[in-house]
């Protein structure tokens, strides 16, 4: 799973809406403009591959939020995938089913969650944990 894939545990609507709004505001351009945030893909073949993968998501009834589609294969392009899991264990199972090397970041208010996923649950790859601002403030006090 690429780091452009998010698996939400629990309520995700607020976070997904935030990500969609941020994506709407991205400055996309040719790759040489000084204020751009996202440039072109590497070539015609890469673009065609991404389009096929995105269409595959549409064909499997994936919900489109903003000119993007949900797929299972790594795209290596400007596509962001949001998935939902009912629990941390479900999210870990999603990561472990992926045949590619896993990279993950976990944002939480509870430090126990990253420990579980880092030490005994995610089968392969790198798991990086981060505390939310709310949790960081608690730690400083």
N, C-alpha and C positions, 0 to 999 in steps of 0.2 A: 504494500500500500504506500503510495507516495504521501508526502506531507501535505499535498493538496487535497487530501481526503479527511473529512471530519466525521467521527462517529459520536453522536450526542447520546448521553445517557440521561433519561428523564426528559423534562420539558425542554424543547429546543426552539419553539416558535420565535421567541424574542431574539435569541442568538442568530438564528437563520435570517430573520428579517434584517438584523444589523449587518450581516455579511452581504446580503443582497444590496442594501443601500450603499455600502462601501464599494462594492463592485460597480455599481452604476456610476460612481464618481471617479473611477480610474481614468487616467489620461492615457489613451492608447494612441500610438503614432508609428512612425516609420522605423524607429530604432536609433535615430540620430538627434532627435529633439531634446533639448536640455531638461524640460520639465515633464517629460513623459514618465509613466510608471509601468507601462507594459508595451513592449515592442513586438515585432512580427515573429512568427515561428521560423525555424531554420531554412525551410524550403518548401517547394510545391508538394513534394511527396509527404512531408510531415503534415502539411495542412490537409491533404486528402485523407491521410490516415486518421487524423483527429475527427474530420467530418464523418468518416465511416463509423468510428467508435461512438460518436455523439448520436448519430442516426440509429445505431443499435440500441442505445438507451431509450430513444423515443419509441422505437418499434416494440420495446418491452414495457411500454406504458409507464416510463419514468416521469415523474412530475417535474416540469420545467419551471424554474423560478425566475431566471434571467438569462435568456439566450444561452443556455447550457444544458447538458444532459448528463445523467448518472450512468456510469459504466463500471465494469469490474476490472478491466485491464488498465495498466498504467498508460497514460497518454503522453506525458512529457510535453505539455503545452498549456496554454492559458485556460484550463478547465478546472473548476473547483467542485468537488463532490461532497455533499452532506448526506450522511446516513443516520438513522436513528436506532438506538438499542434500548431495550427495556431495563437493562442493568449493566453493571461493570462486567460481569461474567459474559453477558451477551456481546458486549463490545470487544472483549478479549477474544471470544470465539470468532468474530468477524475478522479481526486482525490475523488470527492463526490460520484461517481458511485461505488467506491470500498466498499465492505461490511465489510472490516477489518478496524481496527483503523488506522487512517492516521497519518503518521509522515512525515514532509517535511522540507527541507532546500531550501531557495531561494537565489541564488547568482545573484546580480544585480548591475548595475552602477547607478540605480535610486532608491532612498529610498522610493518613492511613491508606487512602486509595492508591496513590502512586507507588507506595511500597509494595502493595500486593501485586500490581501489574509488573513492576520492575523485577521482582525477585523470584516469582514462581509461576507466573501465568503466561506471559507473552513468550512464545517459543523461540522466535528468532528476531534479530534486529536490535535496534537502539530505541530505548524508551527514555525520554527526557521529561522530567516533571517540573511544573511551575506552580507556585502558589499565586492565588489571586491577590490583588491589592488589599482586599479586605483581610485576608489571612496574613499577609505580610505585616500589616499594621498590628495585628494581634501579637505576632512574634516579637516585634520591636519593643512592645510594652513589657 
